[in-house]
Amino acid sequence: MLLNIDTQGGLAIKKIFPHAKLIGLLPPSRKEQERRLRQRGGLTKAEVQTRLAETKKERECLFRFYDIRFINRDLESTIKKIKNFILRHKRKLPPS
């Protein structure tokens, strides 16, 4: 199962399913992250600033608790890396 959730959700899943593999995605830089947030639209300037302030805690969580992290410079390349990680580890999971 693949879930797209925030870091708090990832930690909650890991608590219930200790064998779960947590994959973190990071932007290439803070500047790029801000650009992506603004490009999505639908967020006020204050909301963008709040989201950026939260990223420090999220990054710390990714580096402390997640099994692997990928820097998302290019979507297609990042998808391939995630797919390879999943394929390498799916054989190591306990049977359900």
Residue pairs with C-beta under 8 A, 6 or more apart in sequence:
2 86
3 9
3 10
3 13
5 13
6 58
7 24
7 57
7 58
7 61
7 62
7 65
7 66
10 22
10 24
10 61
10 65
10 66
11 61
11 65
13 20
13 22
14 20
14 22
14 65
19 93
19 94
21 67
21 68
21 85
21 86
21 89
22 65
22 66
22 67
22 68
23 66
23 67
23 68
23 69
23 70
23 82
23 85
24 62
24 63
24 66
24 68
24 69
24 70
25 69
25 70
25 72
25 78
26 59
26 62
26 69
26 70
26 71
26 72
27 33
27 36
27 71
27 72
28 71
28 72
28 73
30 52
30 55
33 52
33 55
34 48
34 52
37 43
37 48
37 51
37 52
38 48
43 51
62 69
63 69
68 85
70 78
70 81
70 82
71 78
72 78
